Amino acid sequence: MSPSRQICALVCAVIVAQVTGAEEVLLPRSVKTCQHESSDYSSCLRLAIQESWMTFVKGIPELGLPVLDPMVVDMMENEYVAGEVQGRFVLRDVKTYGLAKANFLAVRPYRSDNVMNLEIDLEIPKIFIDGDYKAEGQVAHYKIGGKGYFNISMEGISVTWGIEGRIQDDRWSIQHFHVYPEVQQMKVYFDDLFNGNEEMNKVAMNFVNEYWPVLYKGMLPTVEKHWDYHLTDFVNRLIFSQISASKVFP
């Protein structure tokens, strides 16, 4: 699971904790709650998530949540196809730094009959990701294949999560979990992408750092579908299928 997808899932868990009485788990007192009938419910949710965020960043064993800064992912796999660039990447021991600085901008709940949707806007000033990789694929007529160390520096990250679902048998059944990230700046480093050919590795890295906006935009539709599928399964199976909707959103 990518860092972005883990962030989404963990924020979703934060929301659940904040709007319930947490009957099964004794949460720290620093975790804020909101009343659904309050006139400023949206603002209350945003403030509650913001004020409780550092509690979750530090990790809460009762919820099974690990420390979030840095966030550690043992392994993730991704396939990328966009124009003349295609490849398969396996990442290991990936660490993500910077989530503690997340700033929650808005929370927009919507409910009509048995439809329940939720949107969350947030921004993160900087994120640094590093780890080990193994890759194989092709850029135009050049084959790539290698393994080594990589890191990615991003600045000005803004994200909107669109969670869509229906209330069924007192459970919030999620149908889609869309993720819409925007990045202002990005710099990528990797070594040995061409099995020891340092010159080709340098050319490829310069190409990625020069044209990252185009590459990033090209990969988003495919990656967003991937995130939607796995996040929807994750939150249904591990969170909302086990929690009463009438208690989460009274």
C-alpha positions in Angstrom: 0.0 0.0 0.0 1.4 3.4 -1.0 2.0 6.1 1.6 -0.8 8.2 0.1 -3.3 5.3 0.4 -2.2 4.6 4.0 -2.6 8.3 4.9 -6.2 8.1 3.5 -7.0 5.0 5.5 -5.6 6.4 8.7 -7.3 9.7 8.4 -10.6 7.7 7.9 -9.9 5.9 11.1 -9.3 9.3 12.8 -12.8 10.5 11.6 -14.4 7.3 13.0 -12.8 7.8 16.3 -13.8 11.4 16.5 -17.5 11.0 15.8 -18.2 8.0 17.9 -18.2 7.5 21.6 -15.5 4.9 21.1 -17.3 2.3 23.2 -15.0 -0.5 22.3 -11.7 1.5 22.6 -10.7 3.9 25.3 -9.2 6.7 23.3 -6.9 9.4 24.7 -8.6 12.4 26.1 -6.8 14.5 23.5 -9.1 13.0 20.8 -12.0 15.4 20.1 -15.6 14.5 19.3 -18.5 16.2 17.5 -22.3 16.1 17.7 -24.0 15.4 14.4 -26.9 17.7 15.1 -24.7 20.7 15.9 -25.1 23.7 13.5 -21.4 23.9 12.8 -20.8 20.1 12.3 -18.5 20.5 9.3 -16.3 23.0 11.1 -16.4 20.9 14.3 -15.1 17.9 12.4 -12.3 19.8 10.7 -11.2 21.2 14.0 -11.5 17.9 15.8 -9.4 16.1 13.3 -6.7 18.9 13.3 -6.5 19.0 17.2 -6.4 15.2 17.4 -4.0 14.6 14.6 -0.8 14.6 16.6 -2.3 12.0 19.0 -2.7 9.7 16.0 0.7 10.6 14.5 2.4 9.4 17.7 0.5 6.1 17.4 -2.4 4.6 19.3 -1.9 0.9 20.2 -5.6 0.5 21.2 -6.5 1.2 17.6 -3.7 -0.8 16.1 -2.3 2.4 14.5 1.5 2.7 14.2 3.6 5.9 14.4 2.8 7.9 11.3 5.9 10.1 11.1 7.8 8.4 9.8 5.4 6.0 8.3 7.0 2.7 7.4 5.8 0.4 4.6 7.6 -3.0 4.3 6.7 -3.5 0.6 4.6 -2.1 -2.2 4.2 -2.8 -5.9 3.2 -0.5 -8.7 2.8 -0.7 -12.5 3.0 2.4 -14.6 2.0 2.9 -18.2 1.9 6.3 -19.8 2.8 7.0 -23.4 6.3 5.7 -24.1 7.0 5.0 -20.4 6.0 1.7 -18.8 7.3 -0.3 -16.0 6.8 -2.4 -12.9 8.3 -1.2 -9.6 8.7 -3.1 -6.3 9.6 -0.8 -3.3 10.8 -2.1 0.1 11.5 -0.5 3.5 9.8 2.7 2.5 9.7 5.5 5.0 7.6 8.7 4.7 8.4 11.8 6.6 6.3 15.0 7.1 2.8 13.8 7.9 2.9 15.4 11.3 2.6 18.8 9.5 -0.7 18.0 7.9 -3.2 20.9 7.9 -6.8 20.0 7.5 -8.7 22.6 5.6 -12.3 21.4 5.3 -14.6 18.5 5.9 -17.8 18.3 3.9 -20.4 15.6 5.0 -23.4 14.9 2.9 -26.4 12.6 3.7 -29.7 12.0 1.9 -31.9 9.0 2.6 -29.4 6.1 2.7 -26.6 7.9 0.8 -23.6 9.1 2.9 -20.7 10.9 1.4 -17.7 12.7 2.9 -15.0 14.9 1.5 -11.8 16.0 3.2 -9.3 18.7 2.1 -5.8 18.8 3.6 -2.4 20.1 2.7 1.1 19.1 3.7 4.1 21.5 3.3 6.7 18.9 2.6 7.0 15.1 2.3 10.2 13.1 2.0 10.1 9.4 1.0 13.0 7.0 0.7 13.6 3.3 0.5 14.9 0.5 -1.8 13.5 -0.3 -5.2 13.6 -2.9 -8.0 12.4 -1.9 -11.4 11.9 -3.3 -14.9 10.3 -1.7 -17.9 10.9 0.5 -20.9 11.3 4.2 -21.8 10.7 4.7 -25.5 13.2 2.2 -27.1 15.4 1.9 -23.9 14.9 -0.9 -21.5 15.2 -0.3 -17.8 16.0 -2.8 -15.1 17.9 -2.4 -11.9 17.7 -2.1 -8.2 19.0 0.3 -5.5 18.1 3.3 -3.3 15.6 6.0 -4.2 14.1 9.1 -2.6 11.4 11.6 -3.5 11.1 15.1 -2.2 7.7 16.8 -2.6 6.5 20.3 -1.6 3.1 22.0 -1.6 1.0 18.8 -1.4 -2.8 19.4 -1.4 -5.3 16.5 -1.4 -9.0 15.9 -1.5 -10.5 12.6 -0.4 -13.9 11.8 -1.8 -15.6 9.0 0.2 -18.9 7.7 -1.2 -21.1 5.2 0.4 -24.6 4.0 1.4 -26.1 3.1 4.8 -27.1 -0.6 4.8 -28.1 -2.5 7.9 -26.7 0.2 10.1 -23.3 0.0 8.4 -21.7 2.6 6.2 -20.8 0.5 3.1 -18.2 2.4 1.1 -18.5 2.3 -2.7 -15.7 4.6 -3.7 -12.7 6.2 -2.0 -11.3 8.7 -4.4 -7.9 10.4 -3.9 -7.1 13.7 -5.7 -3.5 14.8 -4.9 -1.8 17.9 -6.3 2.0 18.6 -5.9 3.7 21.9 -6.6 7.3 20.7 -6.6 8.9 17.3 -6.8 12.5 16.0 -7.0 13.4 12.4 -7.6 16.7 10.5 -7.0 17.5 6.9 -7.8 20.6 4.9 -8.4 21.4 2.0 -10.7 18.2 2.0 -12.8 20.1 0.6 -15.8 22.1 -2.2 -14.1 25.4 -0.3 -13.6 25.1 2.2 -16.5 25.7 5.4 -14.6 25.4 7.7 -17.7 22.0 6.3 -18.6 20.9 6.5 -15.0 21.9 10.2 -14.9 20.0 10.9 -18.2 16.9 9.2 -16.9 17.0 11.0 -13.6 17.4 14.4 -15.3 14.5 13.5 -17.6 12.2 12.6 -14.7 13.1 15.7 -12.8 12.6 17.9 -15.8 9.3 16.5 -16.9 7.8 15.1 -13.7 4.6 17.2 -14.0 3.8 15.5 -17.3 4.7 12.0 -16.0 2.8 12.6 -12.7 -0.3 13.8 -14.6 -0.1 10.9 -16.9 0.0 8.3 -14.1 -2.7 9.8 -11.9 -5.8 8.2 -13.6 -4.3 4.7 -13.4 -3.0 5.2 -9.8 -6.3 6.8 -8.7 -8.2 3.7 -9.8 -5.7 1.5 -7.9 -6.1 3.6 -4.7 -9.9 3.6 -5.0 -10.1 -0.2 -5.3 -7.8 -0.9 -2.4 -8.9 1.9 -0.1 -12.6 0.9 -0.5 -11.8 -2.7 0.4 -9.6 -1.6 3.3 -12.1 0.8 5.0 -15.0 -1.6 4.5 -13.2 -4.7 5.7 -11.3 -3.2 8.6 -13.3 -0.2 9.8 -16.9 0.5 8.7 -18.1 -3.1 8.5 -17.4 -3.4 12.3 -19.0 -0.1 13.4 -22.6 1.0 13.8 -23.4 3.8 11.4 -26.0 5.2 13.8 -23.3 5.6 16.4 -20.7 6.9 14.1 -23.1 9.6 12.6 -25.9 9.9 15.3 
